[in-house]
Amino acid sequence: MANPWKSVPTEAERFFTPQEIENMTPEEFTKNESVIMEQLRNGQIKTNSPEIDYQNYDRVYTREDIDKMSTSEYTKHEKEIMEQMNNIGIPSKNELPKGTKTYEKEKSYSTSSQDGKWVTINGNHVFIEK
């Protein structure tokens, strides 16, 4: 007998799997995109497995990297992020082996030879040269 106190999860309460997302039509994805992105940011879409060799990737986007991105940064890298999500998932930093090149590390390396510092203005990360 089914539990009468347990309600069926709404579309916004259910967790999507990478396979479900991959098999969605463009219309289905658009309808569920905000829920999918929220679940992704919260680490609720688990796609990585212990067999993944992250060292084979030039750069790995982490949940923390995506969370810190400005809208323009995310838009610039959205295609790569979505491709990674469908292939290996979006791991958190603590799930990665030491030495894995991430977006944040790459971003900091790209400015290390310049004089200046990163500041946040109205929620956007801006490099201010000296």
Salt bridges, closest charged atoms under 4 A:
GLU11 OE2 - ARG14 NH1 3.63
GLU20 OE2 - ARG14 NH2 2.39
GLU38 OE1 - ARG41 NH2 3.10
GLU73 OE2 - LYS107 NZ 2.71
GLU80 OE1 - ARG59 NH2 2.84
GLU80 OE1 - HIS77 ND1 3.54
GLU95 OE1 - ARG63 NH2 3.84
GLU104 OE2 - LYS68 NZ 3.25
GLU104 OE1 - LYS93 NZ 2.39
GLU106 OE2 - ARG59 NH1 2.30
GLU106 OE1 - LYS101 NZ 3.87
